[in-house]
Every structure is written in structure tokens, then in C-alpha cells.
Amino acid sequence: MSEEPNAGPRPEGEPPSGPGAPEVPGLGGPKKGFAAVLGDIREILNNVYGIVTVIGALVASFAGGAAVGHVVTPTPTVAASPPTSPALSPTVAPSVTPTPSVTPPSTPPPSLPVTPSGTTGGQLLGSYTVKLPPGYKVPLGASPPKQSDFTPNSGGALFSNGHENFSGGDSKMLQATPGATPTYQGCAADTEFIGSQPIFAGAAFCYIEPGLMLGITVSSVVTTPAPFEVLNVTVWSN
């Protein structure tokens, strides 16, 4: 059996090597190659990167939770109220006392005479139209005469003397203004008594019967074929 050549003294602290050399605690067995060392380094770096990534995620999560927990309450915006105008006291209009209207006294109508029967003179009793033929007479009253009231002779009633004039018979006649319609006041105040009244269109006269005053106007005179005078008669109490 041959002996190994003496390799010379080992440096201090270097473990023995070679076959049969004891394992040194802490070195994990025999020495690794360079590629294995690089693999170990890469694994270590991967572990460090993973740790850093976890720490970053934790930091980000903590920062987000803090941001969520810290909620900023917005300050409510208060709408500015419009300026309050001072209350204005209502203006009281001065009361105006109305001036009472003064109605001038109306002129009272002229007093009417009272007839013997107790009725007031001048009360309108009616009006009508009469066609009086020449040579006939007819009594006049408050109502229109009937056909049987006409008689062909004079005396006692209004008589037409052939288109010439009227006579009153036993009744009184008073002159009135031609072309005007007689009124009771005018007839009652008139004193121009006449015995006859000329017949023409527009003639007017007053005719007095007991208790009656008649205003008569001649509206027309018809000569053909049968002559007659058209009389408009208004009757008042008297």
C-alpha cells in the first residue's frame, strides 16, 4: 500500500479536504459548485422581493384604510338670506267726507183748480178724433161720440156751418193759438171767448162743457167726395 504524498502543511483554519475528510458543521456538507451558489442567491433575492412586495401591499392597505377612515365632512353651504326690508306701515288715505249733493228744488207744477164734483181740474180723461160733416152738430164729452149722436141741425152742441165756422150752441168757446195744440193750463187761463171759430186746417180752440175742458184742433178739411172736418179732441176734467 502506497502512501499519499505529503501535500504540505494546511493553512490555519482550513478544514481538511479530500476523501475521508470530516464534515464541518454549518457548511451544509461538501462544497457546492458555482452554479448552485448562484441558484441559492437567486432564491434568496426572490424571497426578499416577495417580502418587500408584501410589505408594500400592507403599507398601501394601511394608507388606504386611513384615507377611508378619515372622511372629510364638507362644510354645508348656507344660502345667504335676502336682506330684510323694514316693514312699511300702510299709508292711510285721509278720509274724505263726501259733499252731499244738493238737489235744487223742482218747480212745483201749477196748482190745478178743483171742480165742483171734487176732482182736480186738468186731469186727462181721454183723447179721440171726430169727423164732423158740414150742417151737422155733435155733443162732445169724455168719450168719442157715437153715430147716433150726430144730428143735422144747430143748437145745443158743436155745429159745423158748411166749412165756414163752428158754433158752440149752449157751450162756451175760447180762442187758442192757430197751429198749436191747446193745453189745459192755456184753456183754463184764457178769457178770449168767441161765438164761432173759422174752419181751416190748423185752427185751434177751447170748448167748455159742464165739468169738462176740451182742446180741439182741426187737422184737415176734406171737400170731396163727402166733405167733413177732422177734429182732434183732448178732454180734461174742469
C-alpha positions in Angstrom: 0.0 0.0 0.0 1.4 3.3 -1.1 1.2 6.4 1.0 -0.1 9.7 -0.5 2.5 12.2 -1.0 2.7 14.8 1.7 0.8 17.9 0.3 2.4 20.1 2.8 1.0 21.9 5.8 -2.7 23.2 5.6 -3.3 26.8 6.2 -4.6 27.6 9.6 -8.4 27.3 9.8 -8.9 25.5 6.5 -10.8 22.3 7.1 -9.4 19.1 5.8 -10.3 18.1 2.4 -10.4 15.0 0.3 -11.8 11.6 0.8 -12.5 10.8 4.4 -12.4 14.4 5.5 -14.9 15.1 8.2 -17.9 17.4 7.6 -17.6 20.8 9.0 -20.8 21.8 10.9 -22.6 24.9 9.3 -21.3 24.4 5.8 -24.0 22.0 4.8 -21.9 19.2 3.6 -19.5 19.3 0.8 -18.8 22.5 -1.0 -21.3 23.4 -3.8 -20.4 24.5 -7.3 -20.6 28.0 -8.6 -24.0 27.4 -10.4 -25.5 26.1 -7.2 -24.4 29.2 -5.3 -26.0 31.4 -7.9 -29.2 29.4 -7.6 -29.2 29.9 -3.9 -28.6 33.7 -4.3 -31.4 33.9 -6.8 -33.8 32.1 -4.4 -32.8 34.5 -1.6 -33.4 37.5 -3.8 -36.8 36.2 -4.8 -37.7 35.7 -1.2 -36.5 39.3 -0.4 -38.6 40.6 -3.3 -41.6 38.8 -2.1 -41.2 40.2 1.4 -40.8 43.7 0.0 -43.9 43.2 -2.1 -45.9 42.1 0.9 -44.6 45.0 3.0 -45.6 47.4 0.2 -49.1 45.9 0.0 -49.5 46.2 3.7 -48.3 49.9 3.7 -50.7 50.7 0.8 -53.6 48.9 2.5 -52.9 50.8 5.7 -52.7 54.1 3.9 -56.0 53.4 2.1 -57.7 52.5 5.3 -56.5 55.7 6.9 -57.8 57.7 4.0 -61.1 55.9 4.1 -61.4 56.3 7.8 -60.5 60.0 7.6 -63.7 61.3 5.8 -63.7 65.0 5.4 -67.2 66.3 6.2 -68.0 69.1 3.7 -69.0 72.3 5.3 -72.7 72.9 4.4 -73.2 75.9 2.3 -75.6 78.3 3.9 -77.7 80.3 1.4 -77.5 83.9 2.2 -80.9 85.2 3.2 -82.0 88.3 1.4 -81.8 91.5 3.5 -84.9 92.0 5.5 -86.6 95.2 4.4 -88.1 97.2 7.3 -91.8 96.8 7.5 -93.6 99.7 6.0 -96.6 100.9 7.8 -99.6 101.2 5.4 -100.3 104.6 4.3 -103.8 105.5 5.4 -105.5 107.7 2.9 -107.2 110.7 4.5 -110.9 110.1 4.7 -112.8 112.4 2.5 -116.2 113.3 3.7 -118.4 113.3 0.6 -120.1 116.5 0.0 -123.9 115.9 -0.1 -125.3 116.7 -3.4 -127.9 119.3 -3.2 -130.8 118.8 -5.5 -132.3 122.1 -6.4 -136.0 122.2 -5.5 -138.0 121.5 -8.6 -140.5 124.0 -9.6 -143.9 122.7 -8.4 -146.5 122.3 -11.1 -149.1 125.0 -11.1 -152.0 124.1 -8.9 -155.0 122.8 -10.7 -158.4 124.0 -9.8 -160.8 121.7 -8.1 -164.1 121.0 -9.9 -167.4 121.1 -8.1 -167.5 117.3 -8.2 -164.3 117.2 -6.1 -162.0 116.1 -8.9 -158.8 118.1 -9.6 -159.1 120.2 -12.8 -156.7 119.3 -15.6 -156.8 115.5 -15.2 -156.6 113.9 -18.6 -159.7 111.9 -19.3 -159.1 110.9 -22.9 -158.5 111.9 -26.5 -160.1 110.9 -29.8 -160.7 112.0 -33.4 -164.1 113.2 -34.8 -165.2 113.6 -38.4 -167.9 116.3 -38.4 -169.8 116.8 -41.7 -171.0 120.4 -42.6 -174.6 121.0 -41.4 -174.3 118.6 -38.5 -173.8 119.0 -34.8 -172.5 116.6 -32.2 -172.2 116.7 -28.4 -168.6 116.2 -27.2 -167.7 114.6 -23.9 -165.0 112.4 -22.2 -165.6 109.6 -24.7 -165.9 109.6 -28.6 -169.5 110.3 -29.8 -171.5 107.5 -31.4 -173.0 107.7 -34.9 -176.5 108.3 -33.3 -175.1 111.4 -31.6 -174.8 113.3 -34.9 -177.9 115.4 -35.9 -178.5 117.7 -38.9 -179.4 120.9 -37.1 -177.8 123.5 -35.0 -178.1 124.3 -31.3 -177.1 122.5 -28.2 -173.8 121.1 -29.4 -170.8 121.8 -31.6 -172.1 122.7 -35.1 -170.3 122.9 -38.4 -171.7 125.6 -40.7 -170.7 124.4 -44.1 -166.9 124.6 -43.8 -167.2 128.2 -42.7 -167.2 128.1 -38.9 -168.0 126.2 -35.8 -170.6 127.3 -33.2 -170.8 126.1 -29.7 -174.6 126.2 -29.2 -175.1 126.4 -25.4 -171.4 125.7 -24.7 -168.6 128.3 -24.4 -165.7 128.5 -26.9 -162.3 130.2 -26.3 -159.7 131.4 -28.8 -156.4 129.3 -29.0 -153.2 129.9 -30.9 -153.6 128.5 -34.5 -151.3 125.7 -35.3 -150.6 124.9 -31.6 -152.1 122.1 -29.6 -154.2 123.6 -26.8 -153.3 122.7 -23.2 -155.4 122.6 -20.1 -153.4 125.4 -18.4 -153.8 127.6 -21.5 -157.5 127.0 -21.9 -158.2 127.5 -18.1 -156.4 130.8 -18.1 -157.9 132.1 -21.4 -160.6 134.7 -21.4 -160.9 135.3 -25.2 -164.4 133.9 -25.6 -165.7 133.6 -29.2 -169.1 132.9 -30.6 -167.7 130.9 -33.6 -164.5 129.6 -34.9 -163.5 129.8 -38.6 -162.9 126.4 -40.1 -159.4 125.8 -41.7 -156.6 123.2 -41.3 -154.6 124.2 -38.2 -157.4 126.1 -36.4 -157.4 125.5 -32.6 -159.9 126.5 -29.9 -161.0 125.5 -26.4 -164.5 124.1 -25.8 -166.1 124.1 -22.3 -168.8 121.6 -21.2 -170.0 121.2 -17.6 -167.2 119.6 -15.7 -165.0 119.3 -18.8 -162.4 121.3 -20.7 -161.8 120.2 -24.3 -158.9 121.3 -26.5 -159.8 121.0 -30.2 -157.6 121.3 -33.3 -158.6 121.0 -37.0 -156.2 118.6 -38.6 -157.7 118.6 -42.1 -160.7 119.8 -44.1 -162.0 117.3 -46.7 -164.2 118.7 -49.5 -164.7 115.7 -51.9 -166.3 113.4 -52.4 -168.1 113.7 -49.0 -167.0 116.8 -47.1 -166.1 116.8 -43.4 -163.6 118.3 -41.0 -161.2 116.1 -39.0 -161.1 117.2 -35.3 -158.5 116.1 -32.8 -160.1 116.3 -29.3 -158.3 116.2 -25.9 -160.5 116.1 -22.8 -159.6 117.1 -19.2 -161.6 117.4 -16.0 -162.6 121.0 -15.2 
